[in-house]
Amino acid sequence: MTSPSRGLLIVVLGFAASGCIAPMSAREARDIAHTRLDKYCQGRCGSLAWSNTQKINKRWLVDFEGRRQKFTVTVEDDGNSSVTVWDKSVAAP
């Protein structure tokens, strides 16, 4: 392999690898959160609407609103996620 083609190969592989390790975008976090919430609810949560997405440190917090509950899905940069549920009928202290 000649030097120019080796350099081109390194550049192409560099761009390909950077796409795999790039920081997660808000859109990717919402997609992961939506999938996770579908698995969590299994059709029992009723209709849900996305309300907010924010990044705190290395985590995305994605909020969804339902009739009786609010759901927050925490999405880590590595793709792991967890769901937290709040009942809207409970008054804040």
N, C-alpha and C positions, 0 to 999 in steps of 0.2 A: 504494500500500500504506500502510495506516495505521500509526502508531507502535506500538501494541500488537501487531499481527500481525507487524510487522518484528522486534520483540523476541522474539516466540515463535519465529519462523523462525531467528533467531540462536541461541537456546537449543537448539532441536532439532538444528540443524547442529553445534553445539558438542558435544552428547552423541554424535552419530553419529561425528564425527571422533575424539573421545577413545577410542572403542571400537577404532578402527583403530590408534591409536598407544599404547595402553596397554601396560605391561610384560607380557612373556610369563609365563604361569603355569607351574607345574611340570607340570600336566596337558598343556598345549600342547607343552612341551618333550619329554615322554614320547611323545606322538603323532608328533611330527616325527622323534624318534630311532628309533622303531619302524619308521616308513616308510623311513628312511634305511638301517637295518640290514637290512630285507627286500631292498632294492635291492642292498646290498653282498653279502649271502650268496647270493642267488638260489637258495634252497633247499638249499644245501650245508653249512650250519652246524649242522644238527640242531635239536633243540628248545632254545629259549632262554627264560630266565625273567628278568624285570625284578628287579633287586636293590636299586638305590639311585638317588636323584636329588638333586643338590645344586647350589646356585648359588654360583659363585665370580666375583666382579666382575660382568661383563655376559655371562657364559657359564653355560650349564647343562651339567653333566656327568651323563649318564644311563648307568648300568651295567647290563649284562645278563650272565648266567652261562650257559655251555654246559657240556657234559661235559668237554671238553678245553681250552676257551678262555674267557677273560673279554673282553668287549667294552665299551669306553667310547665313547659317542657324544657329541661336543662340539657343543652347539647354541648358536649365536650369537643375540642378540636380534633380528637381522634375518632369522632363519630358516635361514641357512646352517649346514651341519653336516659333520662329518667323523668317521670311525670309526678307533679305535685298538684293536688286538687284542693280547692277551697269552696266551702258552701257559702253561697251568697246570702242566705237567710240569717247567718250568724252575725250579730252586730260587733263592730270593732271595739276593743277595750278603750 
